[in-house]
Amino acid sequence: MSHSFEFVAAPPDLAPYLNSLYIWRSPDDRLDDVLPAYSGQMVVFGRGVGRMQFDGGEVAETSDAFFLAPLCQARNFSVSGPATLFGVSLNFRGWAALSSLSVHDYHDCFLQPEMVLDDSPAQAFAALGGRWRAGELGDRELLDAMTDVVRRGLSKLPEQHLTVIDRTLEWLSSSFKPELEELYEQLPYSKRQAQRLVAQFFGQSPVRLVRRYRAVRAATLLAMPQLPEEIEAEIREAFYDQAHLIKEIRFFTGRTPKRLQPAAGSPINDMLGPDGYGSVNLFGSGEAEQLGRSPLHDA
């Protein structure tokens, strides 16, 4: 499968809100794959058309410019190419500050620009694909224009809401099996309010989030060609058995451990890697030391 990802670091002023910027290119006439459970994306199709299957078998088609709401499970997609796609990967702070939409109500769906942005930035965003095809914008200029739209659309989040998002991410990053009570002790709300706000910002209950990020972390680590035996053992201990591990990774990433190996050549390997997935510290401090790298931090 031939494709390429070009990841671009988020501008410093937007780093608290974005994972990264990226350009994805595929020369193929048709590509079919699976997108893992993922944070919200702001997307421009310079050329090509994408389709994604949502609940009930519904297949939605992309427009020139759209938002992909955060995904709570893996989703089948296809692209008719050749294709060039420009993306801004929003972390959970970014989605909340830009869209003001509850992920509990808006997830696993495409949203048109006007659903997320005010009229002026929505119109500017919607026009970017046409401007790129007309030669008015180069690749990096288009990404710069997308970040300008983000700047215009961001609103200030209440400090307590930021606390919920950040502490939940830190809690998810702390272990394959973090204790629920530890999260509730860290949040400035009652247990019921904390559950409601976690669902608002992440789309799922804390229990469900543990399942999701345990599977994503396991998939990311198992995709590495040389994984220390100690880490592999820690991963397997986090699941009931091999069948449970395979089922969870398939549900949240669309892959089995065997098919996560880099030789598979799928876009999923890039998206689950350090450049593409920055919301949660996928490598705990102990794992990072064994792997010879610094822990990833929420971007």
C-alpha positions in Angstrom: 0.0 0.0 0.0 1.7 3.2 -1.1 1.0 6.4 0.8 3.0 9.0 2.8 2.5 11.1 5.9 4.3 14.4 6.3 3.9 15.5 9.9 4.5 19.2 10.8 4.9 20.5 14.4 2.1 22.7 15.7 2.9 26.4 15.9 4.1 27.2 19.5 1.0 29.3 20.3 -1.3 26.5 19.3 0.7 23.7 20.9 -1.7 23.5 23.9 -4.6 22.7 21.4 -3.1 20.5 18.7 -1.3 17.2 18.3 0.3 18.0 15.0 -0.4 19.2 11.4 0.0 16.7 8.6 -0.2 16.1 4.8 -1.2 12.7 3.6 -0.7 11.6 0.0 -1.8 8.5 -1.8 -1.2 7.8 -5.5 -3.7 4.9 -5.5 -7.0 4.9 -7.3 -8.6 3.2 -4.3 -7.5 2.7 -0.7 -9.6 0.8 1.9 -8.5 0.7 5.6 -9.5 1.4 9.1 -9.0 4.5 11.2 -8.4 4.0 14.9 -10.3 5.6 17.8 -8.8 9.1 17.4 -9.1 12.7 18.5 -11.0 15.3 16.4 -9.6 16.2 13.0 -9.9 19.3 10.8 -9.5 18.2 7.2 -9.1 19.6 3.7 -9.2 17.3 0.7 -7.1 19.0 -1.9 -7.9 16.1 -4.3 -9.7 12.8 -3.9 -12.8 11.8 -1.9 -13.1 9.9 1.3 -15.9 7.8 2.8 -16.3 6.5 6.3 -18.8 4.0 7.7 -20.5 5.0 10.9 -23.2 3.3 13.1 -26.0 1.5 11.4 -24.0 1.0 8.3 -24.3 4.6 7.2 -21.5 5.7 4.9 -20.7 9.4 4.9 -18.7 11.1 2.1 -16.2 13.9 2.6 -16.5 17.4 1.3 -13.6 19.8 0.4 -13.4 20.9 4.1 -14.9 19.2 7.1 -14.3 18.1 10.7 -14.1 14.5 11.8 -15.5 14.5 15.3 -13.5 12.4 17.8 -13.9 8.7 17.2 -14.8 6.4 20.1 -14.0 3.2 18.1 -12.2 2.2 14.9 -14.0 3.0 11.7 -13.8 1.6 8.2 -12.9 4.2 5.5 -12.0 4.3 1.8 -10.4 6.9 -0.4 -10.9 7.4 -4.1 -7.6 8.8 -5.4 -5.1 9.9 -6.2 -5.5 11.9 -3.0 -3.9 14.7 -1.1 -5.3 15.5 2.3 -4.3 18.3 4.7 -5.1 17.9 8.4 -4.9 19.6 11.7 -5.1 17.0 14.6 -6.9 18.6 17.5 -6.3 17.3 21.0 -9.2 17.3 23.5 -8.5 20.8 24.7 -8.4 21.9 21.1 -11.7 20.3 20.2 -13.5 21.8 23.3 -12.0 25.3 22.7 -12.6 25.4 18.9 -16.0 23.7 18.6 -17.7 24.0 22.1 -19.5 20.8 21.1 -19.9 18.0 23.6 -18.1 14.9 22.4 -20.8 12.9 24.1 -23.3 14.3 21.6 -21.0 14.7 18.6 -18.6 11.9 18.0 -18.0 9.4 15.1 -19.4 11.7 12.4 -18.4 14.3 9.8 -19.3 17.9 10.6 -19.5 20.7 8.1 -17.5 23.9 8.8 -20.5 25.9 9.9 -21.3 23.3 12.6 -18.1 24.1 14.3 -17.0 27.6 13.3 -18.6 31.0 13.0 -19.6 32.2 9.5 -16.3 34.1 8.6 -13.8 31.4 9.6 -16.1 28.7 8.3 -16.2 30.3 4.9 -12.4 30.8 4.9 -11.9 27.1 5.8 -14.4 25.8 3.2 -12.5 27.7 0.4 -9.1 26.4 1.1 -9.3 23.3 -1.1 -10.3 25.3 -4.1 -7.6 27.8 -3.5 -5.0 25.0 -3.4 -6.2 23.5 -6.6 -6.1 26.9 -8.3 -2.5 27.3 -7.3 -3.1 30.2 -4.9 -1.8 28.2 -2.0 1.1 25.8 -1.7 1.1 22.9 0.7 2.6 24.6 3.7 0.6 27.8 3.0 -2.6 25.8 3.2 -1.6 24.4 6.5 -0.7 27.9 7.7 -4.2 29.0 6.6 -5.8 26.2 8.5 -3.9 27.2 11.7 -5.1 30.8 11.2 -8.7 29.5 11.1 -8.0 27.7 14.3 -6.7 30.8 16.0 -9.8 32.8 14.9 -12.1 30.1 16.2 -10.6 29.3 19.6 -12.5 30.3 22.8 -11.1 30.4 26.3 -12.0 27.4 28.3 -12.8 27.7 32.0 -9.9 26.7 34.2 -11.9 24.0 35.9 -12.7 22.4 32.6 -9.0 22.5 31.6 -8.3 20.8 34.9 -10.8 18.0 34.0 -9.2 17.5 30.6 -5.6 17.6 31.7 -6.0 15.5 34.8 -8.0 12.9 33.0 -5.2 12.6 30.3 -2.6 12.4 33.0 -4.6 9.7 34.7 -5.0 7.7 31.5 -1.3 8.0 30.9 -0.3 6.7 34.3 -1.0 3.0 33.8 -2.6 0.4 31.6 -5.1 -0.1 34.4 -5.5 3.2 36.3 -7.8 3.2 39.4 -11.1 5.1 39.0 -11.0 6.5 42.5 -7.6 8.1 41.8 -9.2 10.1 39.0 -12.2 11.3 41.1 -9.9 12.3 43.9 -8.0 14.6 41.5 -11.0 16.4 40.1 -12.7 19.4 41.7 -16.2 17.9 41.2 -18.5 15.3 42.7 -18.2 11.8 41.2 -21.4 12.3 39.2 -20.3 15.7 37.9 -16.9 14.3 37.0 -18.4 11.5 35.1 -20.6 13.9 33.1 -17.7 16.2 32.3 -15.4 13.4 31.3 -18.2 12.2 28.9 -18.6 15.8 27.6 -14.9 16.2 26.8 -14.0 12.6 25.8 -17.3 11.2 24.6 -17.1 8.2 27.0 -17.2 7.3 30.7 -13.9 6.9 32.6 -14.4 3.1 32.5 -14.7 3.2 28.7 -11.8 5.5 28.4 -9.5 3.1 30.2 -10.5 0.4 27.8 -9.9 2.6 24.8 -6.5 4.0 25.8 -5.3 0.7 27.1 -5.9 -0.8 23.7 -4.4 2.2 21.9 -1.2 2.1 24.0 -1.0 -1.7 23.6 -1.3 -1.4 19.9 1.3 1.3 19.7 3.8 -0.6 21.7 3.1 -3.9 20.0 3.7 -2.3 16.6 7.4 -1.7 17.5 9.8 -4.1 15.9 11.9 -4.6 19.0 9.8 -4.4 22.1 11.4 -5.4 25.4 10.0 -8.6 26.9 9.2 -6.8 30.2 6.9 -4.3 28.4 5.2 -7.0 26.3 4.6 -8.9 29.6 3.1 -5.8 31.2 0.8 -5.4 28.2 -0.5 -9.0 28.3 -1.1 -8.7 32.1 -3.4 -5.8 31.4 -5.8 -8.0 29.6 -7.7 -11.1 30.7 -6.1 -13.3 28.1 -4.9 -13.3 24.5 -8.4 -13.4 23.1 -9.4 -10.3 25.1 -6.3 -8.4 24.0 -7.0 -9.2 20.3 -10.7 -8.2 20.7 -10.0 -4.9 22.4 -7.2 -3.9 20.0 -9.4 -4.8 17.0 -12.4 -2.8 18.3 -10.4 0.4 19.0 -7.8 0.3 16.3 -9.2 -2.0 13.6 -6.2 -4.2 13.7 -5.0 -7.4 15.4 -1.5 -7.3 17.0 0.0 -9.3 14.1 -1.3 -6.8 11.6 0.1 -3.8 13.5 3.7 -4.6 12.5 5.3 -1.8 10.4 5.6 -4.1 7.4 1.8 -4.0 7.0 2.3 -0.5 5.4 -1.0 0.8 6.6 -1.7 4.5 7.5 -2.6 3.2 11.0 1.1 2.7 11.8 1.8 6.4 11.3 -1.3 7.6 13.0 -0.6 5.5 16.2 3.0 6.5 16.2 4.5 9.3 18.3 4.1 12.0 15.6 0.5 11.3 14.9 -1.0 10.5 18.3 -0.1 13.0 21.0 -3.1 13.2 23.3 -2.0 10.7 25.8 1.5 9.8 27.0 1.5 6.4 25.3 4.8 5.5 27.0 4.9 5.7 30.8 8.1 6.8 32.3 9.3 3.3 33.0 8.5 2.2 29.5 10.2 5.2 28.0 13.4 4.5 29.9 13.4 0.9 28.6 12.7 2.1 25.1 15.5 4.7 25.2 13.2 7.7 24.6 11.7 10.6 26.5 8.0 10.1 27.5 5.6 11.7 25.1 3.6 14.5 26.5 0.2 15.9 25.6 0.8 18.4 22.9 
